[in-house]
């Protein structure tokens, strides 16, 4: 268990140091690809909507954002949808790695 714990902690440290490079490269690769909004999702739970509520800018969309008459920040976010998805996935991957790292460190401390 000691060997596994040491090996896992080193691998996870390596992941935490280098993982962002792959996610950012993928996000940059996906910049030209957006999405066509089919339904209003401004009131669904998600990282972006939670962030907007935390900074005091909740969505006030009544549901007519599917066919916008002008280019807005929501249209811009739709244009960058896949890149934003990759950045959110990176946040979740880092959180997962940190939890696993703390678990391995706990195992390591129990063994010693």
N, C-alpha and C positions, 0 to 999 in steps of 0.2 A: 504494500500500500504506500510505503514511503517513496519508492521509486516512481510509482504511478503519479503520486501527488507532485513530486518535483518535476517530472516530465510534463504533466498537464499544466502546471503553473508557468513553465517556460514557454510552452506552445501558446497558451492564452496571452501571455505578455507579448509574444511575437505578433499574434493576431491583432491585439489592441494597438500596437505600434503601426502596423502596415495595412490593416483592413480598409481604412478610409481611401487609400489610393485606388483600389479596385472599384469601390462604390462611386467615387467621384469620376473616374474614367467612364464608367457605365452611364452615369448621369449626364456627362458631357456628350456621350455618343447618342443619347436619347433626346437631346434638346430639340431637334427638328420635329419630333413626333409629339403630337398633342392628342386631344380627344374631342369628340363631338358630344356635347352635353345632350343627353336624351331625357333625363329627368332632373328635377331640382334636388340637389343633395346638400344644400346649405345648412340644414338642420339635423343632419345625421352626425352621430359622434365620430370623431376622428382627431388626429393630432393637430391638423390645421385649424379646425373649428374650435378645439379646446384652447389653442394658442390665441386665436382671435378673441375669445371670451376673456382670457386672462389679461390681455392688454387693453380691455375695455372697448373693443370694437366688434361686438357680436353681429352676425349677419341679420340684416333686416329684409331679406328677400321674401317677397310675397309668393314666389313661385313662377314668376314670369321671366326667369333668367335663361330659359331654354332657347328663346328666340330674341337675343338682345338687339336693340336698335342702334347701339353705339358700342365702341370698344371700351371696355372697362377693366378694372383690376381682376375681376373674375374671368373675363375673356383671356387675359394674359396668363392667369393661373391654369386655364384650360389648355393654352398653347404649350405650357411647360409641364403638363400633367404627369408624364412618364418620368421625367427627371425628378419631380417632387416626390413621386412614389419611391424612387430609388433612394432618395435622401431619407425619407421616412423609414424605409427598410434598413438603412444604415443605422439609424437611431435605435431601432429595435434590436439589430444584431449586436450593437455595442452594449446595450443593456443586458442582453442575454449573456454575452461574454463576461461582463462584470459580475453577474450573479454566479456564473459557473466558477469564475476566478475566486470569488469570496468563499464559495463552497469548498474549493480545493484548498485554499489557505486555512479554512477551519479544520479540514481533515488533517492538514499538515501540522497544525498546532496541537491537535489532539494526540497525534502519534508521537510528537516530541514531548 
